[in-house]
Amino acid sequence: MTNSSNASVAPAEDSVLAHAVRKVKRHVLPLFVIMFILNYIDRVNIGFVRTHMEHDLGIGAAAYGLGAGLFFIGYALFEVPSNMLLQKVGARIWLTRIMFTWGIVATMMAFIQNETHFYILRFLLGVAEAGFFPGVIYYFTRWLPGVERGKAIAIFLSGSAIASLISGPLSGVLLQIDGFGFKGWQWMFAIEGLASVFLGFFVWFWLDSKPHDAKWLSREEQDALVDAIDQEQRAREALTTVKPTIGKLLRDRQIVLFCALYFCIQLTIYAATFWLPSIIKKMGDLSDIQVGFFNSIPWLISIIAMYSFAALSGKFKFQQAWVATALLIAAAGMFLSTTGGPIFAFVAICFAAIGFKSASSLFWPIPQGYLDARIAAAVIALINSVGNLGGFVAPTTFGFLEQTTGSIQGGLYGLAGTSILAAILVFFARTSPKSSSLLTPPIAAAPTVTVSKTH
């Protein structure tokens, strides 16, 4: 009788959990995708006004590259503290704060007068945005069981690809606005920045910090989600007999490797993001709108590729091999972009986009499987912030090369090389820790954390 009773209860519990998961996805995923779209547009829209700022403000290639990169310095410095504060005050308050502040700073870009203003606001934009991406990833760890998180992250990451797709045409249209003493590039910054501010109001009223705060879930559904996530965490804790210290965690070679891999991926992504409009302009006498539409082509191709790779990696399990394949495609595209004229370079970068955008989405399940949920937020923030320093190195280096040599060819060779190196290193990455790798005596008085086994 007992066995029969348990058999009848289990499917009912699974049904409640499945229904709760579907409701969570419907409620938060569309909002997070829209937030990511605005986030990405506000950080990369300077690529479409580079020539305008050079003409109106005298900001040359080197200054543009440095300003583009300073965003990532502010982002890296404040990423981990921001994500720790999110855990303390709750996702609803902190993600709303992030949206408001980045929207305000992005809007203020419309009023810059010189290089100094440009540098300061780009740095502050990075400070304001810090914590958004890892904050959302952490949010998923508290709302979705492990088997569902990879799918949710893939959908969330599509926001950057969608933003890349629409930012060109949108910015091209906004650059045509001229009036009330504002030029087109000022209107672009103001309108795109204010969109983030207004969405912040919606985030405040729509988002909940914890499942038990969600009035749109029944009590049964709230409990099913929390129980499923807690059960996964207890299973991970049972696999580790000694809890490593924070200091030991930061000396973990796997975490260092994750940071290095993501850095290599981000180098290529942001080099293409900030310099692609300039490459397109060399293809002929194109208007801002035409440049914007051409700029969308690589990102449209990358969206299709991201979903195709995600489906294949889900069917044929070996995450490292899929990341390596994507990186080799990126390397080939970047190398080929140096062998012909502007049109051929554009086609080659379209090919490279298949690789570097797919590599970005395929990468995250690897560290997620390795990390314990209790320290995942801080470590994901660390990986993201160190990796995003590629967003500083790439545009700064490219700006210096163009300013001093008149060409970015050396930088493209460097990107091809780093992608090949990353394709090799990814095979040393693990999706679950060796139980003995962190079993060393803890340092006295240090806070303790655990490291996860993949779920």
N, C-alpha and C positions, 0 to 999 in steps of 0.2 A: 504493500500500500504506500509506503514511504517513497519508494522509487518511482511509482506511478505519479505521485503527487509532485515530486521534484521535476519529473519530465514535463508535466503540464504547466508548471510555473516558469521554467526556463524560457520557453518560446515567448511567453507573454512578456517577460522582462526584456528579451531581445527586441520584441516589437516596440515596446515603449522607448527603448534606447534609440532604435533606428528612426522612429518618428521624431524624437527630440533632435537627433543629429540633422535630419532634413530641415527642421524648423530653424535651427541655428544657422545652417548654411544660407537659407533663404533670407534670414533677418540681417546677418552681418556681412556676408561675402560681397553683395552688390555695393554696399557702402564702402567697404575697404578697397575695393577695386577703383571706385570713383575717387577716393582719397588718394590712392597711389597715383592715379592719372594726374591729378592736380599737383601732387608732390613732385612728380617727375618733370612735368612741364615747367614748374617754377624754378627748378634747379638747372634745366638745360636750355631754356628759351634764349639765353644770351647768344647761342650759336647762330640764331637767325638775324641778330642785329649787330653782328661784329662789324660789318662794313659801315653801318650807320653810326655806331659809336666812334669808329675811327674818323669818319668824316666830320661829325658834329663835336666830338669831345677830344679828338687827338689820341685815342687809345689804340696803340699799335699792336702788332702780333704778340710780342713778348709780354706786354702789359695785359692783353686779353687772356693769354694762356695762364699767367700768374693769378689773375682775378678769378678765372674759371676754377683753378685748382684750390684757391684759398677756402672755398666752400668746404672742401673735404678736410681741411685742417680743423676748422671749427667743429665739423661733424665728428671727427675722430676723437677730439679732446672731450667732448661732452656726451658721446654715445652711451658709454657704460653708466655714468652717473644718472643720466636721464632715464635709462631703463630700470635702474634700481629704484628711482623715485616713483616710476610707474607702478612697481610692485607695492610700494608703500602707500600711495594715495589712491590707487585704483585706475583702471584703464579709462574709465569715462572722463574723469577730471583731467588726466594727463594727456590723453590723445586730443582732447578738445583744446587744451593749452598749446600743444604743439601746432595744431592747425591754425589757431588764431595768430600766434607769433610769427610763424613762417609766412602767413598771408600778409601780415602787416609789413614785414621786411621786404617781401617780394614786391609789394605795391610801392614802397619807398624807392625802389630801383628806378622808377620813372623820374625821379628828381635829382639823379646824380649829375654832377657838373664836371668832374675830373677823375683822374686815375685813383686818387686817395679815397674819394667817395665810393668808387667801384670796389676797391679792395675791402673797405670796411663793411659794406653791405653784403658782399659775397661771404665774408667770414661770418657775419651775424646770421645770415641765412642758414649756414651750416649748423651753427649753434642752435638755432630755432628748430630745425628739422631733426636734430639728433634724437635718436630713440624711437622714431616713428616705425621704421621697418622692423627692428628686432622686437619692438613693443607689440606689433601685430602678430609676429611669429609666437611670442610668448602668450599672447591672448589665446591663440589656437591651442596651446598646450593645456590651458585651463578650461577650455570649452569643448574640445573634441577628443575622442579616443584616438590612440596612435594610428590605427588603421585608416582613419579619415583625414589625418592632418596633412599627409603628403598631397592628397587631392586638393585640399583647401589651399595649400601653399601654391600649388601650380596655378590655380585660378587667380589667386592674389597676385602672383608674379606676372600674370598676363597683363596686369594694369600698366606695367612699364612699357610693354610692347605696344599696347593700345595707345598709350600716351605718345610714344615715339611715332606711331602711325598718324595720329591726328594733330600733333603739335605743329608739324610743318604747314599744312593747309590753314590751320587756325591762326598761327602767327602771321602767315602770309596775308590773310584777310585783314587782321588787325593792324598790320603795318600800313594798310591803305588809308586808315583813318587819319584825318588831319584837321584840327580845329581847336578853338578855345586856347590857343597858345601852346598846344601840345603837338609834338610830332608823332609820327606813326609808331616809332619804337617806344615812346613814352606811354602811348595808349595801350600798347601791347602789355607792358609791365603792369600798368595800373589795373587793367581789366582781368588779366590772369591772376594777379595777386588778390584782388578783391573777391574773386570766385572762391578762393580758399577760406577767406574770412567768413563769408556767408555760409559755406558748408559747415564751418565750425559750430554755428548755432544749431544746425540739424544734428550733428554728432552728439552734442550735449543732451538733446532730448531723446535720441534714438538708441544710444549705446548703453549697455549695462556692464558693470565690472565683473560680476560673478553670476553663475547660473541661478543661484538662489535669489538674485535681485531681479530676474527676468519675469515680469508679470505675463508675458506672452507664452511662457512655458507653464504647464501644469506642475503641481507639486511632484507627481510621479515622475515626470520627465526631468525635472530639476535633479531629483534624487538619483535617477538612473545615470545621468551624465556624471555627476560628482562621484558616484560609487564606481563607475567604470574607470574613470581617470585615477581615482585613489587606489583602486585595485592594481592597475598597471604600475603605479609608483611603488606600492608595497612589494610587488614582484621584483622590481629592479633593486630595491633595497636589500631584499633577501639574497641577492647574488653577490653582495659585497660584505665581507666580514670585518674589514677595517676601513674606516672612513678617512679619505685623504684630506689634507689641509688645503686651504686656498693656495698657499705657496707652492705646494706640490702640484696642484692642478695647473697653475700657470707655467710650471716647468714640464708639463706633459708634452712630449714630442708630437703627439697627434694634434693637439690644439694648435701648436706652432705650425704644423703642416697645413691645417685647415686655413689658417690666416694667410699663409704663403700662396696656397692655391687660389683663394678668393681674390687676393691681390692681383695675381696674373690675369684672372678673368676680367676683373674690373679695369685693368690697364687698357685692354682692347676695347671694351664697351665704351669707355668715356673718350678715348681717342677718336673713335668713330663718331660718337655723339656730338662732340664739340667741333670737329673739323670736317664732317661730311658736308654741311651746307657750303663751306668754302670750296671743297672739291667740285661740288655740283655747279657752282658759279663759273668755274673754269671751263665747263662744257660748252658754253656759248652765252649769248646775250639774253639771259633769262630774267624775268621779273621775280619779285619776292614770292608771289603766289606760285609761279612755276617751280621755283626752287623748293618751296614747301611741299608741293605735290611729289616732286622727284625724291625728296627726302623721306617720304612715306614708304617708298617701294621696298627698301631693305627691311624695314620693320614689319611690313605686311608679310613678307616672305618668312621672317623670323617667327611670327606668331604661328603660322602653319607648321613650321619646323618644330617649335617648342611642344605643341600638342602631339605631333607625330613621334617625337623622341620620348615624350612622357608615356605614351601608349606602348611603345616598344619596350621601354625599360621596365614597365609594369608587367609585361608578358614574359620577357626574357631577362631573368634576374641576374644582374651583375652591374651594379650602379657605377663602379669605377670604370668599367670598360666603356660605358655609354658617355661618361664625362670625357674620357680620353678621346673617343671618336669625335665628339663635338669640338674639342680643342684643336685637334689636327685639321679639321675643316676650317676653323678660324685661322690657323697658321697658314694654310694653303692660300686662302683668300687674301690675307694681308700681304703675303709675298707676291702673289700675282698682281696686286694693285700697283706694284712698283715697275712692272714690265711694259706698260703701254701708256697711252695718253689718258686724259681726264675721263673720257667715256668708258674706256676699258677699266680704268681704276674704279669707277663707279660700279660697274658690273661685278668686278672682283670683290668689292666690299659688300655687295648684295649677297654674294656667296659666303663671305666671312661671317655675315650676320646670322646665317643659319647656325654656325658653330658657336659664336660667343654668347648669343642669347640663350641657346639651348643649354650650353654648359652652365650658365648661371642658375637656371631652374633645376637642372639635374644634380647640381652640387649639394644643395641644402639637405636632402634626405640623409646624406652621409654623416655630417656632424650631429644631426638630430638623433640618429640612431645611437650615437656614441655617448650622448650627454644625458645625465640625470635631470629630471624635470625641475628639481629644486635649484639647480645651478645653470640650467639651460639658458635662461634669459640673459644673465650676465655674460656667459661665454659666447652666446650668439651675438650679443652686442659687441663683444671684443673682436670676434671674427669679422663682423660687418664693418666695424670702424677701421681696423687695420687693413682689411681688404679694400675699403673705399679710399684709402690713401693712394691707390692707383688712379683715382680720379684727380688727385693733385699732381702726381708725377707725370701722367700722360699729357694733359694739356699744357703744363708748364714746360715740359721738354719740347713738345711740338712747337710751341710759341717761340722758344729760344732758337730752335733749329731754323724755323722760317725766317725769323728776324736776322739771323747771322749768316745763313747759307742760301736762303731763298727757296729751300726745299725741305719737305718732311720725309724724304725717302729713307734716311737713316733710321728715323723713328719707326717706320713701317717694318723695316727689317728687324728691329728690336722686338716689336710686338709679335712677329712670326716666331722668333726664337723663344720668347718667354712662353708662348702657347705650347710649343713643342716640349719645353722643359716641364710645364705643368702637366701635360699629357703623360709624361713618364712618372712624375711624382705622385699622381693620383692613385697609382697602383699600390702605394705604400700606406694609403689611408684606410682606416678600418671603420666599419659601420657598427661595431660593438667592441668594447675594451677587453683586453686579456685580464682575467680576474686577478692575476698576480702583478700586473704592471703598476698598480697604484697601491699595493699593499705594503707600505713602508710605515715605520712608526711616525705618528703625527707630531708636529712641532708643538711644544707646550704653549698653551694660552691662545692658540690660533683657532679661528672659527672652523668648523668642519662641514664638508659637503660630500656627496657621493657622486659616483659616475655611473651612468646607465649602461645596461645592455640593451641591444636593439629590441624593439617590441613588434 
